[in-house]
Amino acid sequence: MMLETNKTIFQFFHWYYSTEGNLWVHAAAQAPQLATLGVSHVWLPPAYKSAYGDTEPGYAVYDLYDLGEFDQKGSVRTRHGTKEEYLAAIARFHENGVGVLADIVLNHKFGGDEAETISVRKVHHENRLEFVNEPELTESYTLFTFPGRGGKYSDFHWNHQCFTGITDGPYIGMVMNDHHNGEWEPLLENELGNFDYLMGNDIEFRNPQVRKELKKWGAWYVQTTGIDGFRLDALKHINPDFFPEWIKYLTTRFKKPFFCIGEYWQNNVNPLLQYIDVTGGVISLFDVPLHHNFHDASRIRENYDMRGLFTNTLVERYPDLAITFVDNHDTQPLQSLESTVDYWFKPLANAIILLREQGVPCIFYPSVYEARYFDEKEGQEIYIELNAVPGLPGMMQVRAKLSYGEQRDYFDDPHLIGWTRSGISPFENSGCAVLLSNNGSGEKKMSLGAINAGRSWKNINAEAAELVTLDENGDGLFKVNDSGWAVYIDQSVQLAITGSLQ
């Protein structure tokens, strides 16, 4: 029986990726290289038409059926390219044995085609349970007819009955429709009283016709694209009973499982555990608390106790459903959730998510391909540079080929932590040892077990390349440089990176 290789997700975009419309073409070209690095799944950005045409990454959703096919909102293509280029990229990844995750944004819509006169009751932004007036009539662009698509694929028109809330000047307006009694949708999240409303026209999941249409669209999307799973946006703003129903429908319809990952942005593990419990564990979740621990560790530097990196994290409490990450598009500079991990700590954090048994890692595009861009803040243009993470392609290959077997942890020092993986058959020459420091150089005696006695190990970090030969018990003295990282593998293993990562 062949053992399954470790999963590694690659987020193939960042928030400020070029507006030139070449991402799908670029992704297709890089598919063989990512497969070589051990990527099992690639997460592609939203592929449907934004209310801002080809200038916005796709989270301001306009038409879910327009994958860059119709002349709508000022362009045919999306920010990332055309429908044909998107489908070609998916096919290229499949040819190279890489699954594809589609970014699904079903919380809201932007860019209505026509205005309606609707009844709205205003609430405060900071307390959505506090009404400031009785229902009153207002004009709002809540009618979506998609004239550029002309009814192709679906003739469903969205109107105010399909939405829970809108932005109404300095307030949020609860749309008075036929599907609630003046109440927001019930959520697990009680931030701001009720966090149903996030932005745009907030979708009303209590409307059975909305659920029916979104199931129809989901089936169309899977059939059209052949994708293998989903990254589900803004879970804490959506009724938790919706996605399990939606996923079950697609699983039954296509008679196959889908790899589903959800974004529930909360720096507290308890709401994540509650969401898993309520939804039956059908959706893996990004480990936001772990990301924030990385961010804190990178800022506090030598004053951070590395033994606490997994405290209050999903990978500690529910590792089977934890998607670990260092950074993503939401944590980039100038974003509302900005919390970028400092550059010096990125190799350490990536080693943690890649080379341990628990969790499935998600690698961020700039960590391999780099990113340079300008943005504006308070009227000033700011240049931002995100450099590739040293050693990361090598770590990704170590995960795919070598990081297997029993894990032994050495978290007995606040500044020097490590672990080993003993290796297993049939992964030839597998096993590895990792040592990380946030304060000075160091050394630690660690064991890979008696089955590895006499083997010699080399550090893939060229800054400290001396060999470590294990004694008869499989023990060795491993070293790491000042505030650095070391990943030791069998000296006979060659990690070759071919082609250009750009």
ChimeraX attribute file (.defattr): number of C-alpha atoms within 10 A of each C-alpha:
attribute: neighborCount
match mode: 1-to-1
recipient: residues
	/A:1	4
	/A:2	7
	/A:3	9
	/A:4	7
	/A:5	15
	/A:6	20
	/A:7	16
	/A:8	24
	/A:9	23
	/A:10	21
	/A:11	19
	/A:12	21
	/A:13	24
	/A:14	19
	/A:15	16
	/A:16	16
	/A:17	21
	/A:18	17
	/A:19	15
	/A:20	12
	/A:21	18
	/A:22	16
	/A:23	23
	/A:24	26
	/A:25	16
	/A:26	15
	/A:27	22
	/A:28	18
	/A:29	14
	/A:30	19
	/A:31	22
	/A:32	19
	/A:33	16
	/A:34	21
	/A:35	19
	/A:36	17
	/A:37	23
	/A:38	23
	/A:39	26
	/A:40	21
	/A:41	24
	/A:42	27
	/A:43	21
	/A:44	24
	/A:45	23
	/A:46	22
	/A:47	27
	/A:48	29
	/A:49	31
	/A:50	29
	/A:51	21
	/A:52	21
	/A:53	23
	/A:54	23
	/A:55	17
	/A:56	19
	/A:57	25
	/A:58	25
	/A:59	23
	/A:60	22
	/A:61	26
	/A:62	24
	/A:63	22
	/A:64	20
	/A:65	20
	/A:66	24
	/A:67	24
	/A:68	25
	/A:69	19
	/A:70	22
	/A:71	15
	/A:72	23
	/A:73	19
	/A:74	13
	/A:75	17
	/A:76	20
	/A:77	24
	/A:78	32
	/A:79	29
	/A:80	31
	/A:81	22
	/A:82	24
	/A:83	21
	/A:84	13
	/A:85	22
	/A:86	22
	/A:87	17
	/A:88	17
	/A:89	23
	/A:90	25
	/A:91	20
	/A:92	18
	/A:93	23
	/A:94	17
	/A:95	13
	/A:96	15
	/A:97	15
	/A:98	23
	/A:99	21
	/A:100	25
	/A:101	25
	/A:102	22
	/A:103	21
	/A:104	22
	/A:105	20
	/A:106	19
	/A:107	26
	/A:108	24
	/A:109	25
	/A:110	21
	/A:111	19
	/A:112	21
	/A:113	15
	/A:114	14
	/A:115	15
	/A:116	15
	/A:117	13
	/A:118	19
	/A:119	18
	/A:120	25
	/A:121	21
	/A:122	25
	/A:123	21
	/A:124	15
	/A:125	18
	/A:126	14
	/A:127	14
	/A:128	23
	/A:129	16
	/A:130	13
	/A:131	16
	/A:132	12
	/A:133	10
	/A:134	9
	/A:135	17
	/A:136	13
	/A:137	12
	/A:138	14
	/A:139	13
	/A:140	19
	/A:141	18
	/A:142	27
	/A:143	18
	/A:144	20
	/A:145	18
	/A:146	24
	/A:147	12
	/A:148	14
	/A:149	17
	/A:150	11
	/A:151	12
	/A:152	12
	/A:153	12
	/A:154	14
	/A:155	12
	/A:156	14
	/A:157	12
	/A:158	20
	/A:159	18
	/A:160	26
	/A:161	20
	/A:162	25
	/A:163	26
	/A:164	28
	/A:165	28
	/A:166	27
	/A:167	19
	/A:168	16
	/A:169	8
	/A:170	10
	/A:171	17
	/A:172	23
	/A:173	27
	/A:174	25
	/A:175	27
	/A:176	22
	/A:177	19
	/A:178	12
	/A:179	17
	/A:180	14
	/A:181	8
	/A:182	15
	/A:183	14
	/A:184	19
	/A:185	19
	/A:186	16
	/A:187	18
	/A:188	19
	/A:189	20
	/A:190	12
	/A:191	13
	/A:192	15
	/A:193	13
	/A:194	19
	/A:195	22
	/A:196	28
	/A:197	25
	/A:198	18
	/A:199	17
	/A:200	19
	/A:201	28
	/A:202	26
	/A:203	25
	/A:204	27
	/A:205	21
	/A:206	19
	/A:207	17
	/A:208	12
	/A:209	15
	/A:210	18
	/A:211	18
	/A:212	12
	/A:213	16
	/A:214	16
	/A:215	17
	/A:216	16
	/A:217	16
	/A:218	19
	/A:219	17
	/A:220	15
	/A:221	16
	/A:222	15
	/A:223	11
	/A:224	10
	/A:225	16
	/A:226	15
	/A:227	19
	/A:228	20
	/A:229	22
	/A:230	21
	/A:231	23
	/A:232	22
	/A:233	19
	/A:234	18
	/A:235	23
	/A:236	24
	/A:237	23
	/A:238	26
	/A:239	19
	/A:240	18
	/A:241	13
	/A:242	14
	/A:243	20
	/A:244	15
	/A:245	14
	/A:246	17
	/A:247	21
	/A:248	14
	/A:249	16
	/A:250	18
	/A:251	14
	/A:252	10
	/A:253	10
	/A:254	12
	/A:255	10
	/A:256	9
	/A:257	13
	/A:258	18
	/A:259	17
	/A:260	19
	/A:261	21
	/A:262	22
	/A:263	19
	/A:264	20
	/A:265	19
	/A:266	16
	/A:267	17
	/A:268	16
	/A:269	20
	/A:270	14
	/A:271	16
	/A:272	27
	/A:273	17
	/A:274	13
	/A:275	20
	/A:276	18
	/A:277	11
	/A:278	14
	/A:279	16
	/A:280	10
	/A:281	14
	/A:282	19
	/A:283	23
	/A:284	23
	/A:285	28
	/A:286	27
	/A:287	33
	/A:288	25
	/A:289	23
	/A:290	28
	/A:291	25
	/A:292	22
	/A:293	23
	/A:294	28
	/A:295	21
	/A:296	17
	/A:297	22
	/A:298	22
	/A:299	16
	/A:300	12
	/A:301	19
	/A:302	16
	/A:303	13
	/A:304	18
	/A:305	16
	/A:306	22
	/A:307	15
	/A:308	13
	/A:309	21
	/A:310	16
	/A:311	14
	/A:312	17
	/A:313	25
	/A:314	27
	/A:315	25
	/A:316	17
	/A:317	15
	/A:318	18
	/A:319	17
	/A:320	16
	/A:321	23
	/A:322	25
	/A:323	25
	/A:324	30
	/A:325	25
	/A:326	29
	/A:327	26
	/A:328	21
	/A:329	19
	/A:330	16
	/A:331	19
	/A:332	19
	/A:333	17
	/A:334	15
	/A:335	12
	/A:336	9
	/A:337	12
	/A:338	14
	/A:339	20
	/A:340	25
	/A:341	22
	/A:342	14
	/A:343	15
	/A:344	16
	/A:345	23
	/A:346	22
	/A:347	21
	/A:348	25
	/A:349	25
	/A:350	25
	/A:351	23
	/A:352	23
	/A:353	23
	/A:354	27
	/A:355	29
	/A:356	21
	/A:357	19
	/A:358	20
	/A:359	26
	/A:360	25
	/A:361	28
	/A:362	25
	/A:363	26
	/A:364	23
	/A:365	20
	/A:366	23
	/A:367	22
	/A:368	20
	/A:369	16
	/A:370	15
	/A:371	19
	/A:372	13
	/A:373	12
	/A:374	10
	/A:375	13
	/A:376	10
	/A:377	8
	/A:378	6
	/A:379	7
	/A:380	8
	/A:381	10
	/A:382	14
	/A:383	10
	/A:384	15
	/A:385	13
	/A:386	18
	/A:387	14
	/A:388	20
	/A:389	19
	/A:390	16
	/A:391	18
	/A:392	20
	/A:393	20
	/A:394	17
	/A:395	24
	/A:396	24
	/A:397	21
	/A:398	26
	/A:399	27
	/A:400	24
	/A:401	21
	/A:402	26
	/A:403	29
	/A:404	24
	/A:405	18
	/A:406	15
	/A:407	21
	/A:408	17
	/A:409	15
	/A:410	18
	/A:411	15
	/A:412	11
	/A:413	13
	/A:414	16
	/A:415	21
	/A:416	25
	/A:417	21
	/A:418	24
	/A:419	22
	/A:420	26
	/A:421	25
	/A:422	24
	/A:423	23
	/A:424	17
	/A:425	11
	/A:426	10
	/A:427	17
	/A:428	12
	/A:429	19
	/A:430	22
	/A:431	26
	/A:432	27
	/A:433	26
	/A:434	26
	/A:435	26
	/A:436	29
	/A:437	27
	/A:438	27
	/A:439	17
	/A:440	13
	/A:441	16
	/A:442	19
	/A:443	16
	/A:444	16
	/A:445	11
	/A:446	21
	/A:447	25
	/A:448	25
	/A:449	19
	/A:450	14
	/A:451	13
	/A:452	21
	/A:453	17
	/A:454	16
	/A:455	19
	/A:456	17
	/A:457	24
	/A:458	23
	/A:459	24
	/A:460	22
	/A:461	18
	/A:462	10
	/A:463	12
	/A:464	16
	/A:465	15
	/A:466	14
	/A:467	17
	/A:468	21
	/A:469	20
	/A:470	22
	/A:471	17
	/A:472	14
	/A:473	14
	/A:474	18
	/A:475	19
	/A:476	22
	/A:477	14
	/A:478	26
	/A:479	25
	/A:480	24
	/A:481	19
	/A:482	13
	/A:483	19
	/A:484	22
	/A:485	27
	/A:486	27
	/A:487	27
	/A:488	24
	/A:489	26
	/A:490	23
	/A:491	16
	/A:492	11
	/A:493	15
	/A:494	10
	/A:495	14
	/A:496	11
	/A:497	13
	/A:498	10
	/A:499	9
	/A:500	8
	/A:501	13
	/A:502	10
